[in-house]
């Protein structure tokens, strides 16, 4: 079902809040993968609004599953888990500190996290295994996994993709955060991916290419399932989206904003919120 205008507005305002909270977490912990956090935010906000899940019962058997394969971009996920009540503010305040449950990569110690990730190239395989198990047990749960685009240089992704197609995993949706930048620079300079749409299609996926900051397009893609084959959403995004000094800058792959830069971001987001009223 398409989003109503009111629902779309709610998600856009939530995404603004999550961006601000994400940067707060990074400043609090004195470091984080801010560029990829901010590029993935709109998709994650929409996904957690769409998925079946229960913060009061994180291991509910009827839940959908999400694996953040690009686990270095964990801070936006932590902000969303806090929004839904999986994590308390006290947990966020301890991010990056000795003994904290919240490190630079998510682990299953945290409610709402389905897999330990961060070693790139493994999330799609984990998600395909989850989806296959659910399929064999005749369960209707869906599995969503998000990889980065630079991460696709890891060959294990393509082994997992072949397996997902072989087993006809209708219940698997692979989301690629296609922001075109990785720590070493532009993905097409480091390890060219294009034509990514044709590649994913050749590996047996139904492929949908979207603007990863368009809430309507994101929701339509998430709702899509094609019987007998897995789905791949290529989510074209802007690295560092919302923090203007960071947008489309590879140098902001891992960086902490200054107080002045964060204040400017908050002003920009406040202006956006006023325009949405």
C-alpha positions, 0 to 999 in steps of 0.5 A: 500500500502506498504511503498517505501524505501524513504517514510520509511526513511522519517518516520524513520527520522521524528520519530528521530526528534519527539523523540528529540522534546519530550524530549525537551518538558519534560525537558522544563516542568520539568517532563513527562511520558517519557518511554511511550512517546518514546515507542509509537513514531514510531506508532504515526508518522506512524499513523499521516502520514496515517490518513486523517486529515487537520491541517488547518481545525481540525474539517474537517468532512472527518477526521479520529479520534485518541484518545490517551487513555494513555493520560499521554504519551501526550508529544509525541503527542504534538510534532507530533501536532507541526510537523503538525502545530496544535501547535506552538513552543510557545505552547510547550515552555509553557508546564507545566506552569501555564495557559498553554493549554498543561498539562500532559494530552491532552484536547480538548482545543488543536487542533488535540485532539479529547478527554480529556484523562488521566483517564485510561480505558476510551479511548477505550469506547470513540473511540467505541462510535465515530466509532458507530456514524460514522457507523450509519451515513454511514460515511467512517471515521476511528477511531484509539485509543491507550491504554497502556498495564498496562491500560488494568487492567481497566475493562472498556476496556473489556466492550468497546471491547465487544461493539465494537465486538457486533456492528461490528465496522469495522472502529475501530482500537485499538492499544495496546502499549505493552511495558510490563512495567507500573509504578509499574513494569512488567505488568506480575507481576502487573496484567498478560495480556498474552495471550493478542493476544488470549484475544483480539481475544476472545473478537471479534477483528481481531488481528495483532501482530507487532514490534511497531518500524518497519515502514513497519509492522506498516503501513501494520497493520494500513491499515488492515480492516476486514469487520464486525469486529474491529481490534486490533494491539498489538504493541510490543515496548521498553519502553524509546526507543531511550534514552538508559539509559531509555530503558526497565526501569520501573523507567523511566515511569515518569522522567526527563533526565539530561542534560548529558543524553539528550546530549547523546541521541542527539548524538545517534540520529545524528549518526542515521540520518547520517547512514540514509543519 
